[in-house]
Every structure is written in structure tokens, then in C-alpha cells.
Amino acid sequence: MFDEIDRTILGILQRNARTSNSEIARQLNMAPSAILERIRKLEARGVIQGYEARLDPKSTGHELVAFVFIRTDDRWDNLETAGKLHKIPEVLEIHALSGEDCYLVKLRVADMDALRRVLRDKISAIKSVVHTRTTIVLGTMKETTRLPLDGLAASKARSVRARVPEPPPVSL
């Protein structure tokens, strides 16, 4: 279960994952060892899944964002198709959908030529893919991975364990 201290720790780490245990402890008026123990428990429970640096897409040459709706001839829970999509470096997110399409994929690429290559040579090359529909982003007003924690009830903390597992690696 989460308490107010866990929520505060998670909020601090979402804003800046490099915040030291001693700084978090100072902000919460607690011992650094107590903060470290709480963070380790949050990591062990899978609440904190990792730490990564946010990069500026323009600085790295990944200015174009596209969302691709993918229809396949197999079921959305077929791990082979999901595994192949997962291996494409330009794919940032894969979401299984209900409705006509099976997946919604978020891509980041350099430009239209790179998008065309990914669609033709990587996504459409997957045998189960029968149709794609691409939407190109003209501008981004908000993009974040921070989750809202203010209304997080203690009883909802148990649902964190019920996330979909990452598909196993699949050989192409």
C-alpha cells in the first residue's frame, strides 16, 4: 500500500530521478536510510520500474512523431507480432487496441524519408501486418511520463502488479 510518504517520494523521483536519498530525506524530515528502504521496497514491488534520462528529440535528430494504427491477421495478444514491433528501435510505445485495429504504435524518426523506411521496411515487413494507417504529429503541446499521484488511494496500490508483461524477445 502507498502512504503519503511513498506518494511524496514518487513525486520527487518523477520530477527528478537523480534526487539523492539524502535530499529526499531532508525534504521529508526523515533519515536517509528510511528513504532508501522505502525506495527499495517500491522498486521490489515494481512500482518504480527504472530510471532513465529524458533526451531532447530535436537534439538527437528525432523530430518527427507519428502514430501508426496497425491491423494484423492474428489476435492482439499474439506475442510474436508484438515482439517484432517491440524490436523496432523507432517504436517508442505499443498499445493493444479493441476495434478494427490491433495496435497503436508511437514512432519517433528524423523525417518523412525515415518514416517511410520504417513503415515499408520494418512494420509492413511483419507477415501478420495487413494494414497500417499513419497520423503525423504537427506539434506537441504536452508529452510526459509522469503519473498523477494526488488522488492515488491506498487500495489502488495493489493494482500496480496487474500490468501487462513485456513480450519475450522473438527472432525475426
N, C-alpha and C positions, 0 to 999 in steps of 0.2 A: 504494500500500500504506500501511497505517497502522503507525506505531510507537508506542511508549509515550508519547512527547511528544504526538503527534496525539491519542491517546486521552485524555490528561490535558487538553489544550486543549478538546476536545469536551465533556468532563465539566464543566469550568469554565463553558463557554458555555451548556450545558444548564441549569445551576443558576442562572446569571445572565448573560444575553446582553449586559448593559451593562458587564460587567467589562472594564476598559481593557486594551489591549495591554501597557502598562507594568506593570499589576498581574499579569497572566498571566506576563509575563517575570520579575517579581520572584519569583513562586511557583515558577517552574521554573528560576530562576537562569540566565536567558538574556537576550540582547539583545532589546529591543522590536522592532527591525527584523526579527529572525529569526522572532519570533512573528507579526508582521504578514504576512510572506511565507508562512508555513505556513497561516495563516487564509485568505489569498487563494487559495492552492492548493486548500484544502478547499472553498472557495466555487466555484472554477472547475470542480472535479470534480463538483460537485453534491452533495457530502456535506453541506455547510451550505447549506440551501435558502432561508433567510431568517431574519429576526429580527422578533419581534412581542411586544407586551405581553400578558400574561395578565390578563384582566379578571375581576372577581368577578361571576358571573352574577346573583346576587341584587341587587347594587347597580345593575345595568343593566336590571333587570326581566325577566330571562330565567330564571325559577326552575324551570320545568317542562322535564324532559328526557324525550324519547320516542324509541323505536327503532321504525322502520316497515319491515316486510318488504314488498317490492313485487314483484308478479308482473306481467310485461308480455307482450304478444303478439309481441314481437320478441326477438332474441338479446341476451344481456347485453353483448355487445361493440358494440351499436349505439350509436354516439356521439351520435346525435340525442336519444335518451331520456336518456342520461347528461348531455348538455349542458343539457337542460331542467331536470333535477334540480339540476345544478350552479348554475344561475342563481337558485334559491330562497334568499333570504338566511338563512332559519331553518335550512337544511340545513348542518350542520357537517361531516358525513362521508358519503361514498357508497362502499359496498363492493359489488363484483360477487360473486355467490354461485353455488355449484353447488347442485343440488337443485331443489325446487319453485319457490322464489322466485328472482328475478333480482337483486335489490338489497336491501341493508340500509342504511337511512339513519338517521343520528342527527340529531335536531332539538332545538333549544332555543327555547322560546317563553315567553310571560308566564304563560299559564294555559290552562285547558281550552278556553275560547272561542277563543283564538288557535290552539290545536292543531286544533280543529275547522275553522277557516277555512283553515289551511294544507293540511290533508288534503283538504277539499272543493274549495277554490278554486284550489289550486296543484298538488298532486300528482295528485289524481283528474282534474284538467282535462287532463292529458297524455294524448293519444289512445291511446298504446300501453299505458297502465296499465290492467290488467284486474282487479286485486285488491290490497288492502292489508290488512295485519294489524299493529296497533299495540300496543306494550308501553310502559306508562308507568312511569318510574323513581320509586320511592318514597323512595329515599335513595341517596346516593353515598358509598362508603367510600374509593374511590381513583379519581382521574382525573388522568392525566398524559400528556404527550407526550414525556417523557424516555425515551430508549432505553438499555437496559443495555449498557455498554461493556466491562465487566470481561473477558468471555470473547471479545471480538472478535479473531479471528485475522487475521493479515495477509492470508492467502489469501482470506478472505471479503470483504475490502475491495473487490475487483473487482466483486462482485455489486451494489454500490450503484448502478451505472449501469443495471441491468436493471429499473428501476421503470416502472410503467405511466404513460404520459404523460397529462397533464391533457387532457380532451376540448376540442376547439376550441369557441369560442362559437357558439351556434346561435340563430337568430332564431325567436321564438315567433309 
